[in-house]
Amino acid sequence: MFPKKYLGIGKKQIFADFQANGPDDFDAYLKHMYGDYMQFPSSEEIKEKKHFEIIN
């Protein structure tokens, strides 16, 4: 869950050789979801982190 304001109306983001829609405030979204997303996590953090859960 994250604040709806991060999404805005969405905007195109460039990834290598393709474009995809992403949140307007991608920096706030990534910080909310992953903390300091510009730093590699430790191996322990990788084992502990559960990013998503699929609910049917």
mmCIF file of the N, C-alpha and C atoms, coordinates in Angstrom:
data_MODEL
# 
_entry.id   MODEL 
# 
loop_
_atom_site.group_PDB 
_atom_site.id 
_atom_site.type_symbol 
_atom_site.label_atom_id 
_atom_site.label_alt_id 
_atom_site.label_comp_id 
_atom_site.label_asym_id 
_atom_site.label_entity_id 
_atom_site.label_seq_id 
_atom_site.pdbx_PDB_ins_code 
_atom_site.Cartn_x 
_atom_site.Cartn_y 
_atom_site.Cartn_z 
_atom_site.occupancy 
_atom_site.B_iso_or_equiv 
_atom_site.pdbx_formal_charge 
_atom_site.auth_seq_id 
_atom_site.auth_comp_id 
_atom_site.auth_asym_id 
_atom_site.auth_atom_id 
_atom_site.pdbx_PDB_model_num 
ATOM 1   N N  . MET A 1 1  ? 0.842  -1.172  0.000   1.00 0.00 ? 1  MET A N  1 
ATOM 2   C CA . MET A 1 1  ? 0.000  0.000   0.000   1.00 0.00 ? 1  MET A CA 1 
ATOM 3   C C  . MET A 1 1  ? 0.892  1.242   0.000   1.00 0.00 ? 1  MET A C  1 
ATOM 4   N N  . PHE A 1 2  ? 0.414  2.257   -0.690  1.00 0.00 ? 2  PHE A N  1 
ATOM 5   C CA . PHE A 1 2  ? 1.149  3.513   -0.759  1.00 0.00 ? 2  PHE A CA 1 
ATOM 6   C C  . PHE A 1 2  ? 0.160  4.624   -1.092  1.00 0.00 ? 2  PHE A C  1 
ATOM 7   N N  . PRO A 1 3  ? 0.543  5.870   -0.805  1.00 0.00 ? 3  PRO A N  1 
ATOM 8   C CA . PRO A 1 3  ? -0.364 6.987   -1.088  1.00 0.00 ? 3  PRO A CA 1 
ATOM 9   C C  . PRO A 1 3  ? -0.674 7.112   -2.583  1.00 0.00 ? 3  PRO A C  1 
ATOM 10  N N  . LYS A 1 4  ? -1.927 7.316   -2.898  1.00 0.00 ? 4  LYS A N  1 
ATOM 11  C CA . LYS A 1 4  ? -2.377 7.452   -4.284  1.00 0.00 ? 4  LYS A CA 1 
ATOM 12  C C  . LYS A 1 4  ? -1.693 8.613   -4.996  1.00 0.00 ? 4  LYS A C  1 
ATOM 13  N N  . LYS A 1 5  ? -1.314 9.646   -4.240  1.00 0.00 ? 5  LYS A N  1 
ATOM 14  C CA . LYS A 1 5  ? -0.698 10.822  -4.856  1.00 0.00 ? 5  LYS A CA 1 
ATOM 15  C C  . LYS A 1 5  ? 0.608  10.482  -5.573  1.00 0.00 ? 5  LYS A C  1 
ATOM 16  N N  . TYR A 1 6  ? 1.271  9.393   -5.205  1.00 0.00 ? 6  TYR A N  1 
ATOM 17  C CA . TYR A 1 6  ? 2.500  8.992   -5.892  1.00 0.00 ? 6  TYR A CA 1 
ATOM 18  C C  . TYR A 1 6  ? 2.230  8.655   -7.360  1.00 0.00 ? 6  TYR A C  1 
ATOM 19  N N  . LEU A 1 7  ? 1.044  8.122   -7.635  1.00 0.00 ? 7  LEU A N  1 
ATOM 20  C CA . LEU A 1 7  ? 0.708  7.711   -8.999  1.00 0.00 ? 7  LEU A CA 1 
ATOM 21  C C  . LEU A 1 7  ? 0.416  8.896   -9.905  1.00 0.00 ? 7  LEU A C  1 
ATOM 22  N N  . GLY A 1 8  ? -0.315 9.896   -9.402  1.00 0.00 ? 8  GLY A N  1 
ATOM 23  C CA . GLY A 1 8  ? -0.711 11.016  -10.243 1.00 0.00 ? 8  GLY A CA 1 
ATOM 24  C C  . GLY A 1 8  ? -1.471 10.497  -11.454 1.00 0.00 ? 8  GLY A C  1 
ATOM 25  N N  . ILE A 1 9  ? -1.199 11.058  -12.612 1.00 0.00 ? 9  ILE A N  1 
ATOM 26  C CA . ILE A 1 9  ? -1.825 10.552  -13.836 1.00 0.00 ? 9  ILE A CA 1 
ATOM 27  C C  . ILE A 1 9  ? -0.900 9.569   -14.552 1.00 0.00 ? 9  ILE A C  1 
ATOM 28  N N  . GLY A 1 10 ? 0.272  9.380   -13.999 1.00 0.00 ? 10 GLY A N  1 
ATOM 29  C CA . GLY A 1 10 ? 1.257  8.479   -14.596 1.00 0.00 ? 10 GLY A CA 1 
ATOM 30  C C  . GLY A 1 10 ? 2.051  9.176   -15.685 1.00 0.00 ? 10 GLY A C  1 
ATOM 31  N N  . LYS A 1 11 ? 3.231  8.655   -15.927 1.00 0.00 ? 11 LYS A N  1 
ATOM 32  C CA . LYS A 1 11 ? 4.036  9.192   -17.013 1.00 0.00 ? 11 LYS A CA 1 
ATOM 33  C C  . LYS A 1 11 ? 4.947  8.106   -17.551 1.00 0.00 ? 11 LYS A C  1 
ATOM 34  N N  . LYS A 1 12 ? 5.379  8.297   -18.773 1.00 0.00 ? 12 LYS A N  1 
ATOM 35  C CA . LYS A 1 12 ? 6.231  7.316   -19.435 1.00 0.00 ? 12 LYS A CA 1 
ATOM 36  C C  . LYS A 1 12 ? 7.631  7.337   -18.819 1.00 0.00 ? 12 LYS A C  1 
ATOM 37  N N  . GLN A 1 13 ? 8.131  6.148   -18.531 1.00 0.00 ? 13 GLN A N  1 
ATOM 38  C CA . GLN A 1 13 ? 9.488  5.966   -18.032 1.00 0.00 ? 13 GLN A CA 1 
ATOM 39  C C  . GLN A 1 13 ? 10.250 5.158   -19.080 1.00 0.00 ? 13 GLN A C  1 
ATOM 40  N N  . ILE A 1 14 ? 11.505 5.470   -19.271 1.00 0.00 ? 14 ILE A N  1 
ATOM 41  C CA . ILE A 1 14 ? 12.322 4.750   -20.255 1.00 0.00 ? 14 ILE A CA 1 
ATOM 42  C C  . ILE A 1 14 ? 13.190 3.725   -19.531 1.00 0.00 ? 14 ILE A C  1 
ATOM 43  N N  . PHE A 1 15 ? 13.113 2.472   -19.977 1.00 0.00 ? 15 PHE A N  1 
ATOM 44  C CA . PHE A 1 15 ? 13.907 1.378   -19.445 1.00 0.00 ? 15 PHE A CA 1 
ATOM 45  C C  . PHE A 1 15 ? 14.662 0.752   -20.611 1.00 0.00 ? 15 PHE A C  1 
ATOM 46  N N  . ALA A 1 16 ? 15.959 1.002   -20.673 1.00 0.00 ? 16 ALA A N  1 
ATOM 47  C CA . ALA A 1 16 ? 16.787 0.460   -21.767 1.00 0.00 ? 16 ALA A CA 1 
ATOM 48  C C  . ALA A 1 16 ? 16.181 0.828   -23.107 1.00 0.00 ? 16 ALA A C  1 
ATOM 49  N N  . ASP A 1 17 ? 15.584 -0.125  -23.805 1.00 0.00 ? 17 ASP A N  1 
ATOM 50  C CA . ASP A 1 17 ? 15.076 0.143   -25.149 1.00 0.00 ? 17 ASP A CA 1 
ATOM 51  C C  . ASP A 1 17 ? 13.551 0.139   -25.244 1.00 0.00 ? 17 ASP A C  1 
ATOM 52  N N  . PHE A 1 18 ? 12.850 0.302   -24.123 1.00 0.00 ? 18 PHE A N  1 
ATOM 53  C CA . PHE A 1 18 ? 11.391 0.387   -24.196 1.00 0.00 ? 18 PHE A CA 1 
ATOM 54  C C  . PHE A 1 18 ? 10.871 1.392   -23.175 1.00 0.00 ? 18 PHE A C  1 
ATOM 55  N N  . GLN A 1 19 ? 9.614  1.808   -23.364 1.00 0.00 ? 19 GLN A N  1 
ATOM 56  C CA . GLN A 1 19 ? 8.951  2.739   -22.461 1.00 0.00 ? 19 GLN A CA 1 
ATOM 57  C C  . GLN A 1 19 ? 7.817  2.016   -21.751 1.00 0.00 ? 19 GLN A C  1 
ATOM 58  N N  . ALA A 1 20 ? 7.570  2.398   -20.506 1.00 0.00 ? 20 ALA A N  1 
ATOM 59  C CA . ALA A 1 20 ? 6.462  1.838   -19.739 1.00 0.00 ? 20 ALA A CA 1 
ATOM 60  C C  . ALA A 1 20 ? 5.858  2.953   -18.898 1.00 0.00 ? 20 ALA A C  1 
ATOM 61  N N  . ASN A 1 21 ? 4.584  2.830   -18.586 1.00 0.00 ? 21 ASN A N  1 
ATOM 62  C CA . ASN A 1 21 ? 3.955  3.805   -17.710 1.00 0.00 ? 21 ASN A CA 1 
ATOM 63  C C  . ASN A 1 21 ? 4.392  3.556   -16.280 1.00 0.00 ? 21 ASN A C  1 
ATOM 64  N N  . GLY A 1 22 ? 4.627  4.628   -15.554 1.00 0.00 ? 22 GLY A N  1 
ATOM 65  C CA . GLY A 1 22 ? 5.029  4.534   -14.161 1.00 0.00 ? 22 GLY A CA 1 
ATOM 66  C C  . GLY A 1 22 ? 4.412  5.660   -13.369 1.00 0.00 ? 22 GLY A C  1 
ATOM 67  N N  . PRO A 1 23 ? 4.626  5.673   -12.065 1.00 0.00 ? 23 PRO A N  1 
ATOM 68  C CA . PRO A 1 23 ? 4.058  6.728   -11.232 1.00 0.00 ? 23 PRO A CA 1 
ATOM 69  C C  . PRO A 1 23 ? 4.689  8.090   -11.528 1.00 0.00 ? 23 PRO A C  1 
ATOM 70  N N  . ASP A 1 24 ? 3.900  9.148   -11.341 1.00 0.00 ? 24 ASP A N  1 
ATOM 71  C CA . ASP A 1 24 ? 4.430  10.509  -11.503 1.00 0.00 ? 24 ASP A CA 1 
ATOM 72  C C  . ASP A 1 24 ? 5.617  10.739  -10.577 1.00 0.00 ? 24 ASP A C  1 
ATOM 73  N N  . ASP A 1 25 ? 5.451  10.380  -9.304  1.00 0.00 ? 25 ASP A N  1 
ATOM 74  C CA . ASP A 1 25 ? 6.508  10.604  -8.316  1.00 0.00 ? 25 ASP A CA 1 
ATOM 75  C C  . ASP A 1 25 ? 7.205  9.275   -8.021  1.00 0.00 ? 25 ASP A C  1 
ATOM 76  N N  . PHE A 1 26 ? 7.943  8.785   -9.023  1.00 0.00 ? 26 PHE A N  1 
ATOM 77  C CA . PHE A 1 26 ? 8.577  7.466   -8.879  1.00 0.00 ? 26 PHE A CA 1 
ATOM 78  C C  . PHE A 1 26 ? 9.577  7.433   -7.730  1.00 0.00 ? 26 PHE A C  1 
ATOM 79  N N  . ASP A 1 27 ? 10.244 8.554   -7.451  1.00 0.00 ? 27 ASP A N  1 
ATOM 80  C CA . ASP A 1 27 ? 11.219 8.592   -6.361  1.00 0.00 ? 27 ASP A CA 1 
ATOM 81  C C  . ASP A 1 27 ? 10.532 8.353   -5.014  1.00 0.00 ? 27 ASP A C  1 
ATOM 82  N N  . ALA A 1 28 ? 9.419  9.029   -4.759  1.00 0.00 ? 28 ALA A N  1 
ATOM 83  C CA . ALA A 1 28 ? 8.682  8.832   -3.506  1.00 0.00 ? 28 ALA A CA 1 
ATOM 84  C C  . ALA A 1 28 ? 8.146  7.405   -3.413  1.00 0.00 ? 28 ALA A C  1 
ATOM 85  N N  . TYR A 1 29 ? 7.650  6.892   -4.544  1.00 0.00 ? 29 TYR A N  1 
ATOM 86  C CA . TYR A 1 29 ? 7.140  5.515   -4.566  1.00 0.00 ? 29 TYR A CA 1 
ATOM 87  C C  . TYR A 1 29 ? 8.245  4.520   -4.210  1.00 0.00 ? 29 TYR A C  1 
ATOM 88  N N  . LEU A 1 30 ? 9.405  4.638   -4.869  1.00 0.00 ? 30 LEU A N  1 
ATOM 89  C CA . LEU A 1 30 ? 10.502 3.704   -4.619  1.00 0.00 ? 30 LEU A CA 1 
ATOM 90  C C  . LEU A 1 30 ? 11.032 3.814   -3.193  1.00 0.00 ? 30 LEU A C  1 
ATOM 91  N N  . LYS A 1 31 ? 11.130 5.033   -2.662  1.00 0.00 ? 31 LYS A N  1 
ATOM 92  C CA . LYS A 1 31 ? 11.577 5.209   -1.274  1.00 0.00 ? 31 LYS A CA 1 
ATOM 93  C C  . LYS A 1 31 ? 10.581 4.589   -0.304  1.00 0.00 ? 31 LYS A C  1 
ATOM 94  N N  . HIS A 1 32 ? 9.296  4.744   -0.592  1.00 0.00 ? 32 HIS A N  1 
ATOM 95  C CA . HIS A 1 32 ? 8.261  4.164   0.269   1.00 0.00 ? 32 HIS A CA 1 
ATOM 96  C C  . HIS A 1 32 ? 8.348  2.635   0.263   1.00 0.00 ? 32 HIS A C  1 
ATOM 97  N N  . MET A 1 33 ? 8.541  2.072   -0.921  1.00 0.00 ? 33 MET A N  1 
ATOM 98  C CA . MET A 1 33 ? 8.552  0.615   -1.055  1.00 0.00 ? 33 MET A CA 1 
ATOM 99  C C  . MET A 1 33 ? 9.867  -0.024  -0.605  1.00 0.00 ? 33 MET A C  1 
ATOM 100 N N  . TYR A 1 34 ? 11.001 0.651   -0.866  1.00 0.00 ? 34 TYR A N  1 
ATOM 101 C CA . TYR A 1 34 ? 12.297 0.008   -0.672  1.00 0.00 ? 34 TYR A CA 1 
ATOM 102 C C  . TYR A 1 34 ? 13.281 0.761   0.202   1.00 0.00 ? 34 TYR A C  1 
ATOM 103 N N  . GLY A 1 35 ? 12.895 1.917   0.745   1.00 0.00 ? 35 GLY A N  1 
ATOM 104 C CA . GLY A 1 35 ? 13.845 2.700   1.527   1.00 0.00 ? 35 GLY A CA 1 
ATOM 105 C C  . GLY A 1 35 ? 14.854 3.356   0.599   1.00 0.00 ? 35 GLY A C  1 
ATOM 106 N N  . ASP A 1 36 ? 16.123 3.272   0.936   1.00 0.00 ? 36 ASP A N  1 
ATOM 107 C CA . ASP A 1 36 ? 17.172 3.869   0.100   1.00 0.00 ? 36 ASP A CA 1 
ATOM 108 C C  . ASP A 1 36 ? 17.449 2.929   -1.074  1.00 0.00 ? 36 ASP A C  1 
ATOM 109 N N  . TYR A 1 37 ? 16.627 3.038   -2.105  1.00 0.00 ? 37 TYR A N  1 
ATOM 110 C CA . TYR A 1 37 ? 16.690 2.121   -3.239  1.00 0.00 ? 37 TYR A CA 1 
ATOM 111 C C  . TYR A 1 37 ? 17.941 2.293   -4.097  1.00 0.00 ? 37 TYR A C  1 
ATOM 112 N N  . MET A 1 38 ? 18.728 3.311   -3.839  1.00 0.00 ? 38 MET A N  1 
ATOM 113 C CA . MET A 1 38 ? 19.959 3.518   -4.608  1.00 0.00 ? 38 MET A CA 1 
ATOM 114 C C  . MET A 1 38 ? 21.143 2.742   -4.020  1.00 0.00 ? 38 MET A C  1 
ATOM 115 N N  . GLN A 1 39 ? 20.939 2.100   -2.882  1.00 0.00 ? 39 GLN A N  1 
ATOM 116 C CA . GLN A 1 39 ? 21.979 1.301   -2.240  1.00 0.00 ? 39 GLN A CA 1 
ATOM 117 C C  . GLN A 1 39 ? 21.628 -0.179  -2.352  1.00 0.00 ? 39 GLN A C  1 
ATOM 118 N N  . PHE A 1 40 ? 22.618 -1.024  -2.642  1.00 0.00 ? 40 PHE A N  1 
ATOM 119 C CA . PHE A 1 40 ? 22.376 -2.454  -2.685  1.00 0.00 ? 40 PHE A CA 1 
ATOM 120 C C  . PHE A 1 40 ? 22.062 -2.955  -1.279  1.00 0.00 ? 40 PHE A C  1 
ATOM 121 N N  . PRO A 1 41 ? 21.029 -3.792  -1.148  1.00 0.00 ? 41 PRO A N  1 
ATOM 122 C CA . PRO A 1 41 ? 20.726 -4.360  0.173   1.00 0.00 ? 41 PRO A CA 1 
ATOM 123 C C  . PRO A 1 41 ? 21.742 -5.437  0.538   1.00 0.00 ? 41 PRO A C  1 
ATOM 124 N N  . SER A 1 42 ? 21.889 -5.652  1.829   1.00 0.00 ? 42 SER A N  1 
ATOM 125 C CA . SER A 1 42 ? 22.765 -6.744  2.279   1.00 0.00 ? 42 SER A CA 1 
ATOM 126 C C  . SER A 1 42 ? 22.077 -8.068  1.964   1.00 0.00 ? 42 SER A C  1 
ATOM 127 N N  . SER A 1 43 ? 22.828 -9.154  1.995   1.00 0.00 ? 43 SER A N  1 
ATOM 128 C CA . SER A 1 43 ? 22.234 -10.465 1.710   1.00 0.00 ? 43 SER A CA 1 
ATOM 129 C C  . SER A 1 43 ? 21.164 -10.805 2.746   1.00 0.00 ? 43 SER A C  1 
ATOM 130 N N  . GLU A 1 44 ? 21.350 -10.361 3.972   1.00 0.00 ? 44 GLU A N  1 
ATOM 131 C CA . GLU A 1 44 ? 20.355 -10.599 5.022   1.00 0.00 ? 44 GLU A CA 1 
ATOM 132 C C  . GLU A 1 44 ? 19.061 -9.832  4.731   1.00 0.00 ? 44 GLU A C  1 
ATOM 133 N N  . GLU A 1 45 ? 19.181 -8.587  4.289   1.00 0.00 ? 45 GLU A N  1 
ATOM 134 C CA . GLU A 1 45 ? 18.000 -7.796  3.936   1.00 0.00 ? 45 GLU A CA 1 
ATOM 135 C C  . GLU A 1 45 ? 17.245 -8.427  2.772   1.00 0.00 ? 45 GLU A C  1 
ATOM 136 N N  . ILE A 1 46 ? 17.969 -8.991  1.826   1.00 0.00 ? 46 ILE A N  1 
ATOM 137 C CA . ILE A 1 46 ? 17.328 -9.638  0.685   1.00 0.00 ? 46 ILE A CA 1 
ATOM 138 C C  . ILE A 1 46 ? 16.503 -10.836 1.154   1.00 0.00 ? 46 ILE A C  1 
ATOM 139 N N  . LYS A 1 47 ? 17.039 -11.621 2.086   1.00 0.00 ? 47 LYS A N  1 
ATOM 140 C CA . LYS A 1 47 ? 16.327 -12.793 2.593   1.00 0.00 ? 47 LYS A CA 1 
ATOM 141 C C  . LYS A 1 47 ? 15.076 -12.392 3.373   1.00 0.00 ? 47 LYS A C  1 
ATOM 142 N N  . GLU A 1 48 ? 15.146 -11.279 4.117   1.00 0.00 ? 48 GLU A N  1 
ATOM 143 C CA . GLU A 1 48 ? 14.045 -10.860 4.982   1.00 0.00 ? 48 GLU A CA 1 
ATOM 144 C C  . GLU A 1 48 ? 12.932 -10.133 4.251   1.00 0.00 ? 48 GLU A C  1 
ATOM 145 N N  . LYS A 1 49 ? 13.260 -9.441  3.185   1.00 0.00 ? 49 LYS A N  1 
ATOM 146 C CA . LYS A 1 49 ? 12.294 -8.571  2.516   1.00 0.00 ? 49 LYS A CA 1 
ATOM 147 C C  . LYS A 1 49 ? 11.285 -9.365  1.713   1.00 0.00 ? 49 LYS A C  1 
ATOM 148 N N  . LYS A 1 50 ? 10.025 -9.110  1.961   1.00 0.00 ? 50 LYS A N  1 
ATOM 149 C CA . LYS A 1 50 ? 8.945  -9.689  1.163   1.00 0.00 ? 50 LYS A CA 1 
ATOM 150 C C  . LYS A 1 50 ? 8.254  -8.520  0.485   1.00 0.00 ? 50 LYS A C  1 
ATOM 151 N N  . HIS A 1 51 ? 8.512  -8.335  -0.802  1.00 0.00 ? 51 HIS A N  1 
ATOM 152 C CA . HIS A 1 51 ? 8.036  -7.155  -1.504  1.00 0.00 ? 51 HIS A CA 1 
ATOM 153 C C  . HIS A 1 51 ? 6.552  -7.192  -1.828  1.00 0.00 ? 51 HIS A C  1 
ATOM 154 N N  . PHE A 1 52 ? 6.075  -8.328  -2.262  1.00 0.00 ? 52 PHE A N  1 
ATOM 155 C CA . PHE A 1 52 ? 4.691  -8.427  -2.714  1.00 0.00 ? 52 PHE A CA 1 
ATOM 156 C C  . PHE A 1 52 ? 4.068  -9.726  -2.255  1.00 0.00 ? 52 PHE A C  1 
ATOM 157 N N  . GLU A 1 53 ? 2.769  -9.707  -2.120  1.00 0.00 ? 53 GLU A N  1 
ATOM 158 C CA . GLU A 1 53 ? 2.030  -10.924 -1.810  1.00 0.00 ? 53 GLU A CA 1 
ATOM 159 C C  . GLU A 1 53 ? 0.816  -10.949 -2.730  1.00 0.00 ? 53 GLU A C  1 
ATOM 160 N N  . ILE A 1 54 ? 0.584  -12.064 -3.393  1.00 0.00 ? 54 ILE A N  1 
ATOM 161 C CA . ILE A 1 54 ? -0.565 -12.192 -4.286  1.00 0.00 ? 54 ILE A CA 1 
ATOM 162 C C  . ILE A 1 54 ? -1.745 -12.693 -3.467  1.00 0.00 ? 54 ILE A C  1 
ATOM 163 N N  . ILE A 1 55 ? -2.831 -11.959 -3.537  1.00 0.00 ? 55 ILE A N  1 
ATOM 164 C CA . ILE A 1 55 ? -4.063 -12.316 -2.804  1.00 0.00 ? 55 ILE A CA 1 
ATOM 165 C C  . ILE A 1 55 ? -5.147 -12.594 -3.828  1.00 0.00 ? 55 ILE A C  1 
ATOM 166 N N  . ASN A 1 56 ? -5.698 -13.787 -3.780  1.00 0.00 ? 56 ASN A N  1 
ATOM 167 C CA . ASN A 1 56 ? -6.796 -14.140 -4.708  1.00 0.00 ? 56 ASN A CA 1 
ATOM 168 C C  . ASN A 1 56 ? -8.134 -13.745 -4.151  1.00 0.00 ? 56 ASN A C  1 
# 
